Amino acid sequence: MHIRNHPLAGSPLGTQREIVSVHYGPQGTGRKVYVQASLHADELPGMLVAHHLRQRLAALESQGRLRGEVVVVPVANPIGIGQTVLLANVGRFELGSGENFNRHYPALFERVVPLLEGRLGADAQANAQIIRAALRSVIPELPEETELASQRKTLLGLACDAEVVLDLHCDGESLLHLYTGTALWPQCEPLARLTGARASLLAEESGDNPFDEACSQTWWQLEAHFRGRHPVPMGCLSVTLELRGEAEVSHPMASADADALVAFLTHRGIVDGPAPALPPLRAPATALDATDVLRAPVSGVVVFVRELGDAICAGEVVFEVVEPISGVVHPVASRTDGLFFARESQRYARAGRSLAKVAGAVAVRSGKLSSE
C-alpha cells in the first residue's frame, strides 16, 4: 500500500487543499479498479464503507491476492468537506459557483479520437489498453482555472484508465440503488446482485456529464465511432452506488457493504479466490427515464403517506404538501407503477423541489434526467 497526495490548483490564499489516494496491489498488470467516496461531501456512508474496504484491501494485499491495482479515494471532495454554513456541512454544491460537485466533468471523446486513428487493430483487449493510454495522455491537457476544475481534473485523472469505477454516494433517505450506463448493465448486474440493490437505473446520457458518465461514456462513443473497423469493448464499468440514506452510517452496514464490494472484485478476478455465489437480483434494471421524480407543487410542510419500499400504482398519492397558512393540502401522485425507492430527508420544501422517486418501467421523462 502506498499513499499519494494530489494538491489542487487554485486554492484560496493561505490554504492548500489536496486529494489523497491510497493504492493497493500491483501496478502495471493492465488491471485497475478505482473507488471514491463522498463526492457530495455531506453524503457520509461512502466514507465509512471506504474505511472498511481499506482494511480488507490491506489484508488481501498482504496475502498476495490482489491481481491488479485498487485505488481508493476516501474523501473525494475536500472543497465540499470544508463548506460549513450555520453548523451544517454543505457538500453537494460549491458555494462560490453554485455548481453541483458531481456535474460538468470534461468529456474526453473528442480529445482521444485523433490519438487513436490508425492505431487500433483487430484485438479488442489490445485496443482497450491503447485507449487507456490515450485517456491518460489527455488528462494533463485539461484546464484547471479554478479549484473546482482542478478537483474534477484530479479525480478524472485517477479514474480514467480503470476497468471498474465505483462512485459511492447516498440519497436523503433511500433504499440501496445504483446508476450506470445502459451498455454496461451486463457487467453491472453481478454488482447489483451482491449489494442487494433494490433499483438499477440505466441511461446513456443523464445530463450535465456526472463523474460516472465522464469515465464510461467515452467507451460507447468510441465503439460507435470505430464500429465495423475495430472492436472496442465496454472497457470501463462505471457505477454510481447509492448507499441508502445520509443518516445510515453504521459499522455493521458499512462492513457488509465493503464485503459486497470485495465479493464483486473477486467475481471480476481482481481479487484471487473462489468466485462468490451470486444472490438473486432484487429487481430488474429499468431505464432512468422511467423513474418518476415527484416535486413539490407549492412551498410547505411535506407529509409522506407511503413508505420507502412500497409498490406504487400510477395515480396513487405518495406525499402531501401542506400550506399551513391557507390550510390547503396538495396531494402529489406518481405517474407510473413502480418502486418508491428514494425521498428527501427534509420535511419543508420550496415549490419545485424534487421530493420522491419511483422507479417504473415505462418512460415518463425526457431531456435532462439527473437531479439537481
C-alpha positions as CSV (number, residue, x, y, z in Angstrom):
1,M,0.0,0.0,0.0
2,H,1.2,3.5,-0.7
3,I,-0.4,6.9,-0.4
4,R,-0.3,9.7,-3.0
5,N,-1.1,13.4,-2.4
6,H,-2.5,15.5,-5.2
7,P,-2.5,19.2,-4.4
8,L,-5.3,21.2,-6.0
9,A,-4.6,24.3,-8.1
10,G,-6.5,27.4,-7.4
11,S,-6.8,27.1,-3.7
12,P,-7.6,30.3,-1.8
13,L,-4.6,32.3,-0.5
14,G,-3.1,30.8,2.6
15,T,-4.6,27.4,2.0
16,Q,-3.7,24.2,0.1
17,R,-6.3,21.5,-0.4
18,E,-5.4,18.1,-1.8
19,I,-6.9,14.8,-2.8
20,V,-5.4,11.8,-1.1
21,S,-5.4,8.4,-3.0
22,V,-4.5,5.1,-1.4
23,H,-3.1,2.4,-3.8
24,Y,-3.2,-1.3,-3.1
25,G,-1.9,-4.2,-5.2
26,P,0.5,-4.5,-8.1
27,Q,0.7,-1.8,-10.8
28,G,1.4,-2.4,-14.4
29,T,-0.8,-5.6,-14.7
30,G,-3.2,-3.8,-17.1
31,R,-6.0,-4.2,-14.4
32,K,-7.1,-1.3,-12.2
33,V,-10.1,-0.5,-10.0
34,Y,-11.0,2.9,-8.7
35,V,-13.3,3.6,-5.7
36,Q,-14.1,7.1,-4.4
37,A,-16.3,8.2,-1.6
38,S,-18.5,11.2,-0.9
39,L,-18.1,13.3,-4.0
40,H,-21.1,15.0,-2.4
41,A,-19.2,15.7,0.8
42,D,-22.2,15.6,3.1
43,E,-23.0,12.1,1.9
44,L,-21.1,10.2,4.6
45,P,-21.9,6.5,4.2
46,G,-19.4,6.1,1.4
47,M,-16.5,7.3,3.6
48,L,-17.3,4.7,6.2
49,V,-17.6,1.9,3.5
50,A,-14.2,3.1,2.2
51,H,-12.7,2.8,5.7
52,H,-13.8,-0.8,5.9
53,L,-12.8,-1.6,2.4
54,R,-9.3,-0.3,3.0
55,Q,-8.9,-2.8,5.9
56,R,-9.9,-5.6,3.6
57,L,-7.7,-4.5,0.8
58,A,-4.7,-4.2,3.1
59,A,-5.2,-7.8,4.2
60,L,-5.7,-9.0,0.7
61,E,-2.5,-7.3,-0.4
62,S,-0.5,-8.8,2.4
63,Q,-1.9,-12.2,1.3
64,G,-0.8,-11.6,-2.3
65,R,-4.4,-11.9,-3.5
66,L,-4.7,-8.7,-5.5
67,R,-4.3,-9.3,-9.2
68,G,-4.3,-5.6,-10.1
69,E,-4.2,-2.1,-8.6
70,V,-7.1,-0.9,-6.5
71,V,-7.2,2.8,-5.8
72,V,-9.3,4.2,-3.0
73,V,-10.0,7.9,-2.6
74,P,-11.7,8.1,0.9
75,V,-12.5,11.8,0.7
76,A,-13.3,12.8,-2.9
77,N,-14.3,16.3,-2.2
78,P,-12.0,18.3,0.1
79,I,-13.6,21.6,-1.2
80,G,-17.1,20.5,-0.1
81,I,-16.0,19.0,3.2
82,G,-14.7,22.4,4.2
83,Q,-18.0,24.2,3.5
84,T,-20.0,24.7,6.7
85,V,-22.9,27.1,6.9
86,L,-24.6,27.6,10.3
87,L,-23.1,24.3,11.7
88,A,-24.3,22.3,8.7
89,N,-21.9,20.8,6.1
90,V,-22.9,21.9,2.6
91,G,-21.3,19.3,0.3
92,R,-23.5,19.0,-2.8
93,F,-22.8,22.3,-4.4
94,E,-19.8,24.6,-4.4
95,L,-20.8,27.7,-2.6
96,G,-18.8,30.0,-4.8
97,S,-20.2,28.9,-8.2
98,G,-23.4,27.1,-7.2
99,E,-22.3,24.1,-9.3
100,N,-23.0,20.5,-8.3
101,F,-19.8,18.8,-7.4
102,N,-20.9,15.7,-9.5
103,R,-21.7,17.5,-12.7
104,H,-19.8,19.1,-15.6
105,Y,-16.8,16.7,-15.8
106,P,-14.8,17.0,-19.0
107,A,-15.9,14.9,-22.0
108,L,-12.9,13.0,-23.4
109,F,-14.1,11.5,-26.7
110,E,-13.2,14.4,-29.0
111,R,-9.7,14.6,-27.3
112,V,-8.8,10.9,-27.7
113,V,-10.2,10.1,-31.2
114,P,-7.3,11.8,-33.1
115,L,-4.9,9.8,-30.9
116,L,-6.5,6.5,-31.8
117,E,-6.9,6.8,-35.6
118,G,-4.6,4.3,-37.3
119,R,-3.5,2.7,-34.0
120,L,-6.3,0.2,-33.3
121,G,-6.3,-3.3,-34.6
122,A,-8.5,-6.5,-34.5
123,D,-7.9,-7.4,-30.8
124,A,-10.5,-5.8,-28.6
125,Q,-8.4,-6.2,-25.4
126,A,-5.3,-4.8,-27.0
127,N,-7.4,-1.9,-28.2
128,A,-8.6,-1.3,-24.7
129,Q,-5.0,-0.8,-23.4
130,I,-4.3,1.6,-26.3
131,I,-7.4,3.6,-25.4
132,R,-6.5,3.7,-21.7
133,A,-3.1,5.0,-22.5
134,A,-4.6,7.7,-24.7
135,L,-7.0,8.7,-22.0
136,R,-4.1,9.1,-19.5
137,S,-2.3,11.2,-22.0
138,V,-5.1,13.8,-22.5
139,I,-5.8,14.4,-18.8
140,P,-2.8,16.7,-18.3
141,E,-4.1,19.0,-21.1
142,L,-7.4,19.7,-19.3
143,P,-7.6,23.3,-17.9
144,E,-7.7,23.9,-14.2
145,E,-8.5,27.5,-14.0
146,T,-10.4,27.1,-10.7
147,E,-10.0,24.9,-7.6
148,L,-13.2,23.1,-8.6
149,A,-11.9,22.4,-12.1
150,S,-8.6,21.2,-10.6
151,Q,-10.5,18.8,-8.3
152,R,-12.5,17.4,-11.3
153,K,-9.3,17.0,-13.3
154,T,-7.5,15.2,-10.5
155,L,-10.4,12.7,-9.9
156,L,-10.8,12.0,-13.6
157,G,-7.1,11.5,-13.9
158,L,-7.1,8.9,-11.2
159,A,-10.1,7.0,-12.6
160,C,-9.8,7.4,-16.4
161,D,-7.9,4.2,-17.1
162,A,-9.7,1.9,-14.6
163,E,-11.8,-1.1,-15.8
164,V,-14.1,-0.6,-12.8
165,V,-15.1,2.8,-11.3
166,L,-17.3,2.8,-8.2
167,D,-18.5,6.3,-7.1
168,L,-20.0,5.9,-3.6
169,H,-22.9,8.2,-2.8
170,C,-26.2,8.2,-0.8
171,D,-29.6,9.8,-1.1
172,G,-31.5,11.8,1.6
173,E,-33.5,8.7,2.6
174,S,-33.5,5.7,0.2
175,L,-33.1,2.0,-0.4
176,L,-29.7,0.9,-1.8
177,H,-29.7,1.6,-5.6
178,L,-27.4,2.3,-8.4
179,Y,-27.0,4.2,-11.7
180,T,-24.9,3.0,-14.7
181,G,-24.7,3.2,-18.4
182,T,-27.2,1.2,-20.4
183,A,-24.5,-0.6,-22.3
184,L,-22.8,-1.6,-19.0
185,W,-25.7,-3.5,-17.4
186,P,-24.4,-7.0,-18.3
187,Q,-21.2,-6.2,-16.4
188,C,-23.0,-4.4,-13.6
189,E,-25.7,-7.0,-12.8
190,P,-23.4,-9.0,-10.5
191,L,-22.7,-5.9,-8.5
192,A,-26.5,-5.3,-8.2
193,R,-26.9,-8.8,-7.0
194,L,-24.1,-8.8,-4.5
195,T,-25.0,-5.4,-3.0
196,G,-28.7,-6.2,-2.9
197,A,-29.6,-3.1,-5.0
198,R,-33.4,-2.5,-5.0
199,A,-33.3,-0.4,-8.1
200,S,-30.8,-0.3,-11.0
201,L,-31.3,2.7,-13.2
202,L,-29.8,2.9,-16.7
203,A,-29.1,5.7,-19.1
204,E,-26.8,6.5,-22.0
205,E,-26.8,10.2,-21.1
206,S,-28.4,11.5,-17.9
207,G,-27.4,15.2,-18.4
208,D,-24.6,17.6,-17.3
209,N,-21.9,14.9,-17.5
210,P,-21.6,13.4,-14.0
211,F,-18.5,11.7,-12.9
212,D,-19.5,8.1,-13.7
213,E,-20.6,9.0,-17.2
214,A,-17.4,11.0,-17.8
215,C,-15.5,7.8,-17.0
216,S,-17.5,5.4,-19.1
217,Q,-19.3,7.3,-21.9
218,T,-16.1,7.6,-24.0
219,W,-16.1,3.8,-24.4
220,W,-19.5,3.5,-26.0
221,Q,-18.8,6.6,-28.1
222,L,-15.6,5.1,-29.4
223,E,-17.3,1.8,-30.0
224,A,-19.9,3.6,-32.2
225,H,-17.1,5.6,-34.0
226,F,-15.0,2.6,-34.8
227,R,-17.8,0.1,-35.4
228,G,-17.1,-2.1,-38.4
229,R,-13.4,-1.2,-38.4
230,H,-12.0,-2.0,-34.9
231,P,-13.6,-3.7,-31.9
232,V,-13.9,-1.5,-28.8
233,P,-15.1,-3.2,-25.6
234,M,-17.0,-1.5,-22.8
235,G,-13.7,-1.0,-21.1
236,C,-14.9,0.9,-18.0
237,L,-17.7,-0.3,-15.8
238,S,-18.5,3.0,-14.0
239,V,-21.3,2.9,-11.4
240,T,-22.8,5.4,-9.0
241,L,-23.7,3.3,-6.0
242,E,-26.2,5.0,-3.7
243,L,-25.7,3.6,-0.2
244,R,-29.2,4.2,1.2
245,G,-29.8,7.4,3.2
246,E,-27.5,10.0,4.6
247,A,-28.1,9.1,8.2
248,E,-27.5,5.4,7.7
249,V,-23.9,5.4,8.9
250,S,-23.1,2.3,11.0
251,H,-20.2,-0.1,11.2
252,P,-22.3,-3.3,10.6
253,M,-23.9,-1.8,7.5
254,A,-20.6,-0.4,6.1
255,S,-18.8,-3.6,6.8
256,A,-21.4,-5.6,4.9
257,D,-21.2,-3.2,2.0
258,A,-17.4,-3.5,1.9
259,D,-17.7,-7.3,1.9
260,A,-20.1,-7.0,-1.1
261,L,-17.5,-4.9,-3.0
262,V,-14.8,-7.4,-2.3
263,A,-17.1,-10.2,-3.5
264,F,-17.7,-8.2,-6.7
265,L,-13.9,-7.7,-7.2
266,T,-13.5,-11.4,-6.6
267,H,-16.1,-12.1,-9.2
268,R,-14.3,-9.8,-11.7
269,G,-11.0,-11.7,-11.0
270,I,-9.3,-8.6,-9.4
271,V,-9.2,-10.5,-6.1
272,D,-7.8,-14.0,-6.2
273,G,-10.2,-16.6,-4.7
274,P,-13.2,-18.7,-5.4
275,A,-16.0,-16.9,-7.3
276,P,-18.8,-15.9,-4.9
277,A,-22.3,-17.3,-5.4
278,L,-24.5,-14.6,-6.9
279,P,-27.7,-13.9,-5.0
280,P,-31.0,-13.4,-6.9
281,L,-31.5,-10.0,-8.4
282,R,-33.7,-7.9,-6.2
283,A,-35.3,-6.1,-9.1
284,P,-34.8,-5.9,-12.8
285,A,-32.9,-2.9,-14.2
286,T,-35.0,-0.1,-15.6
287,A,-34.4,2.9,-17.7
288,L,-33.7,6.2,-15.9
289,D,-36.3,8.0,-18.0
290,A,-38.9,5.6,-16.4
291,T,-38.1,6.9,-12.9
292,D,-40.8,9.4,-11.9
293,V,-39.4,12.4,-9.9
294,L,-42.2,13.9,-7.8
295,R,-41.9,17.6,-7.0
296,A,-43.5,20.0,-4.6
297,P,-46.2,22.0,-6.4
298,V,-46.1,24.7,-3.7
299,S,-44.0,25.6,-0.7
300,G,-45.0,23.9,2.6
301,V,-44.7,21.0,5.0
302,V,-44.1,17.6,3.4
303,V,-46.0,14.6,4.7
304,F,-45.2,11.3,3.2
305,V,-48.2,8.9,3.1
306,R,-46.3,6.0,1.6
307,E,-43.1,4.4,2.8
308,L,-39.8,3.5,1.1
309,G,-40.1,0.1,-0.5
310,D,-43.8,0.4,-1.2
311,A,-45.0,-0.7,-4.6
312,I,-46.8,2.4,-6.0
313,C,-49.6,2.4,-8.7
314,A,-49.9,5.2,-11.2
315,G,-52.2,7.9,-9.8
316,E,-51.5,6.9,-6.2
317,V,-50.6,9.7,-3.8
318,V,-47.0,9.4,-2.4
319,F,-46.9,12.6,-0.3
320,E,-48.8,15.8,0.5
321,V,-47.6,19.3,0.8
322,V,-49.5,21.3,3.5
323,E,-49.7,25.0,3.3
324,P,-50.1,25.9,7.0
325,I,-51.3,29.5,6.4
326,S,-54.1,28.7,4.0
327,G,-54.7,25.2,5.2
328,V,-54.7,23.8,1.7
329,V,-53.3,20.3,1.3
330,H,-51.8,19.4,-2.1
331,P,-51.6,15.6,-2.8
332,V,-48.8,14.5,-5.2
333,A,-49.3,11.3,-7.1
334,S,-47.0,9.1,-9.1
335,R,-47.3,9.0,-12.8
336,T,-46.1,5.4,-13.0
337,D,-46.4,2.0,-11.4
338,G,-43.1,1.2,-9.7
339,L,-41.0,1.0,-6.5
340,F,-40.8,4.0,-4.1
341,F,-37.1,3.9,-3.5
342,A,-35.9,7.4,-2.5
343,R,-37.1,10.6,-0.8
344,E,-35.9,13.9,0.5
345,S,-34.9,13.9,4.2
346,Q,-36.1,17.5,4.9
347,R,-39.8,18.0,5.6
348,Y,-40.1,21.6,4.4
349,A,-39.9,22.2,0.7
350,R,-39.9,25.1,-1.6
351,A,-42.1,25.0,-4.7
352,G,-40.5,22.8,-7.4
353,R,-38.2,20.8,-5.1
354,S,-37.9,17.2,-6.0
355,L,-39.0,15.1,-3.1
356,A,-39.5,11.5,-4.1
357,K,-38.5,8.9,-6.8
358,V,-40.5,6.0,-8.1
359,A,-38.7,3.5,-10.4
360,G,-41.1,2.4,-13.1
361,A,-40.8,0.5,-16.4
362,V,-42.3,3.0,-18.9
363,A,-40.7,6.3,-19.8
364,V,-42.3,9.3,-18.1
365,R,-39.4,11.8,-18.6
366,S,-37.2,13.1,-21.3
367,G,-34.3,15.6,-21.6
368,K,-32.0,16.0,-18.6
369,L,-32.6,13.1,-16.2
370,S,-30.1,13.9,-13.5
371,S,-31.3,15.5,-10.2
372,E,-30.3,19.0,-9.0
